[in-house]
Amino acid sequence: MDIVVDTSVIVAVIAHEPQRGALIGLTKGADLLAPASVHWEIGNAFSAMLKRNRIELGHALQAIAAYRQIPIRYVDVELEDTLAIAERYAIYAYDAYLIRCGLKFSAPLLSLDRGLLQMAEQAGVHTLEVG
């Protein structure tokens, strides 16, 4: 089964956040998909942590090394369809990419962002969340 994952899920796993075990359990045996934008969002998330002094560079680099071990298939999504989703739900393209990915591959979306999950459901994407 394919599951679309967003940045919040990946960061929670590689940064050993409390939801880590549940997220790994939900994705065990699944093929992970993400729009290509998620790769760059990971870098942005860690640069924000560095800027706010929430993490040291060495720990960030360890997390990135762990991230590189996660088998994620990065896929392209159509910009035209993504923009239509962004306009319809008044959301940023980054969230619309994830919704479009779920629609395109008929795959559920796993996220820690409840707002994103609500928009995805409205768009017809099945969602998964940590209980």
C-alpha positions as CSV (number, residue, x, y, z in Angstrom):
1,M,0.0,0.0,0.0
2,D,1.2,3.5,-0.8
3,I,1.1,6.2,1.9
4,V,1.8,9.9,1.2
5,V,3.8,11.4,4.0
6,D,4.5,15.1,4.7
7,T,7.4,16.9,6.4
8,S,5.8,16.7,9.9
9,V,5.8,12.9,9.8
10,I,9.4,12.7,8.6
11,V,10.7,15.2,11.1
12,A,8.8,13.5,14.0
13,V,10.5,10.2,13.1
14,I,14.0,11.4,12.6
15,A,13.9,13.9,15.5
16,H,12.6,11.1,17.8
17,E,9.5,13.1,18.7
18,P,6.8,11.4,20.9
19,Q,4.7,10.3,17.9
20,R,7.7,8.4,16.3
21,G,6.6,4.9,17.3
22,A,3.0,5.3,16.2
23,L,4.1,6.8,12.9
24,I,6.5,3.9,12.2
25,G,3.8,1.5,13.1
26,L,1.3,3.1,10.7
27,T,3.8,3.0,7.8
28,K,5.3,-0.4,8.4
29,G,5.2,-2.4,5.2
30,A,3.9,0.6,3.2
31,D,5.6,2.3,0.3
32,L,6.1,5.9,1.2
33,L,5.4,8.7,-1.4
34,A,5.9,12.4,-1.2
35,P,5.8,15.3,-3.6
36,A,9.4,16.4,-4.5
37,S,8.8,19.6,-2.4
38,V,9.0,17.6,0.8
39,H,12.7,17.0,0.4
40,W,13.4,20.8,0.4
41,E,10.9,21.3,3.3
42,I,13.1,18.9,5.4
43,G,16.0,21.2,4.9
44,N,13.9,24.3,5.7
45,A,12.6,22.6,8.9
46,F,16.1,21.9,10.2
47,S,17.4,25.4,9.2
48,A,14.5,26.9,11.3
49,M,15.5,24.7,14.3
50,L,19.1,25.9,13.9
51,K,18.1,29.5,13.6
52,R,16.0,29.2,16.8
53,N,18.8,27.4,18.6
54,R,16.5,24.4,19.1
55,I,19.1,22.0,17.7
56,E,22.9,21.9,17.2
57,L,24.4,21.4,13.7
58,G,25.8,18.0,14.7
59,H,22.3,16.7,15.7
60,A,20.7,18.2,12.6
61,L,23.3,16.4,10.5
62,Q,22.6,13.1,12.3
63,A,18.9,13.6,11.7
64,I,19.5,14.2,8.0
65,A,21.6,11.0,7.8
66,A,18.6,9.2,9.4
67,Y,16.3,10.9,6.9
68,R,18.4,9.6,4.0
69,Q,17.8,6.1,5.2
70,I,14.0,6.3,4.9
71,P,12.8,4.8,1.6
72,I,10.6,7.6,0.2
73,R,9.7,7.8,-3.5
74,Y,9.5,11.4,-4.5
75,V,7.0,12.1,-7.3
76,D,6.0,14.9,-9.5
77,V,2.6,16.5,-9.3
78,E,1.0,18.7,-11.9
79,L,1.3,22.4,-11.1
80,E,-2.0,23.3,-12.8
81,D,-3.9,20.8,-10.7
82,T,-2.0,21.8,-7.6
83,L,-2.9,25.5,-8.1
84,A,-6.6,24.6,-8.6
85,I,-6.5,22.8,-5.3
86,A,-4.7,25.7,-3.6
87,E,-7.3,28.1,-5.0
88,R,-10.3,26.0,-4.1
89,Y,-9.3,25.5,-0.5
90,A,-7.3,28.7,0.0
91,I,-4.2,26.9,1.0
92,Y,-0.5,27.2,0.2
93,A,1.0,25.2,-2.7
94,Y,3.0,23.0,-0.3
95,D,-0.2,21.6,1.2
96,A,-1.8,21.4,-2.2
97,Y,1.1,19.3,-3.5
98,L,0.4,16.7,-0.8
99,I,-3.3,16.6,-1.6
100,R,-2.6,16.3,-5.3
101,C,-0.2,13.5,-4.6
102,G,-2.9,11.6,-2.6
103,L,-5.4,12.1,-5.4
104,K,-3.0,11.2,-8.2
105,F,-1.8,8.0,-6.6
106,S,-5.1,7.1,-4.7
107,A,-3.0,6.9,-1.6
108,P,-3.9,8.0,2.0
109,L,-2.1,11.1,3.4
110,L,-0.4,10.8,6.8
111,S,0.3,14.0,8.6
112,L,0.5,15.6,12.0
113,D,-1.1,18.7,10.6
114,R,-4.8,18.5,11.4
115,G,-5.7,21.4,9.2
116,L,-4.1,19.7,6.2
117,L,-5.8,16.5,7.0
118,Q,-9.2,18.2,7.1
119,M,-8.5,19.9,3.7
120,A,-7.4,16.6,2.2
121,E,-10.6,14.8,3.4
122,Q,-12.6,17.6,1.8
123,A,-10.7,17.1,-1.4
124,G,-11.4,13.4,-1.4
125,V,-8.2,12.0,0.0
126,H,-8.3,9.4,2.6
127,T,-6.2,10.4,5.6
128,L,-4.3,8.7,8.4
129,E,-3.4,10.2,11.7
130,V,-1.8,9.3,15.0
131,G,-4.5,8.6,17.6
